[in-house]
Amino acid sequence: MKLTNTCLTFALAVTCAAATLSADRIILKNGSELKADVLKSDEQSLVVDLGFTVLRLERAVVLEVLKSEEPNSLPPGKPKEKTPSPWQLYHSADLPPSTIEKNSERVGEAVVMVTSPAGQGSGFIITEDGCLITNYHVIARETRIKVTVFHRTDSGFEQKHYKKVKIIALNPFVDLALLKIEEPGKTFKFVYLGSMDELEAGQPVFAIGNPLGLTRTVSQGIISAKNRNFEGQLYIQTTADINPGNSGGPLFNLKGEVIGVTSMGYLFLGGLNFAVPIDVTKRFIENRDAFAYDEDNPNAGFRYLQPSPRKNHAPPAPSQLPPTELTK
């Protein structure tokens, strides 16, 4: 039988209560999770034992099957990171897929609010010492910047405001800014950056940000297109809601890796939202010295100068060379 929404909801409710620790973990493409023993597996479907019945799942709805001995969350301590280059300044690792709920719990503390006199947006921390990424337009032409970090406590989240924020690099052409919280001795939770190579249309994603000041808002969607062109720049198109205040926040895959920087969306057309691809963000970070911020020039950034216009608009004069010279 095929898996219907009603059946899936009922199955999730029962298996969450009745599943044992030895059950396999089945991650679905909509972000849900089943705990059940896999009885049979082939290219078309999975047959799983829910305890009270046997259910057949189409392969098209299954993202990942994790056996009981495989962890579905990060092991204690840091995961094994990929070897970074000395100038990389960001982290990447081999992470297992998980649910949106568990990923949000793990990465939520690394998503911040960025505030300036011009407005408010979002951002995400990429290093333990407080380096973070946001959109250029969130802090454009501003130097007084405040970053709000939501530190997890036993009773929930506690807002901590950091007003000593240094602008490291700006690139207005790809709408990115690199900042640093100047708090010596303080360590921060950070996110891992993914790769565009693993991104496909239809893949589930989720965003975390502060739309309209509503802090730590999670929105879910899929990748509509991984390479949408706007004015010569490539963007990820997604159905995950991106509203004013989300700008500069992270777009995650189900591994909890950042695969885009949420940048813009259509307010009155649902499902049309866009993010700067993570590979563009990585190149900006790695080449940050080329876009280094100059405090004497708040609008620092490379700019292509237009050539001087022609002063004489008359047709060019014919050549004065003799015909024999022209044919040589």
Beta strands, then each sheet from edge to edge (+ up, - down):
strand 1: 24-28
strand 2: 33-41
strand 3: 45-49
strand 4: 54-58
strand 5: 62-66
strand 6: 111-116
strand 7: 119-125
strand 8: 131-134
strand 9: 146-153
strand 10: 156-162
strand 11: 165-171
strand 12: 176-181
strand 13: 192-193
strand 14: 204-209
strand 15: 217-230
strand 16: 233-238
strand 17: 250-252
strand 18: 257-265
strand 19: 273-277
sheet 1: 4+ 3- 2+ 1- 5+
sheet 2: 10+ 9- 6+ 7- 8+ 12- 11+
sheet 3: 13+ 18+ 17- 14+ 15- 16+ 19-
end
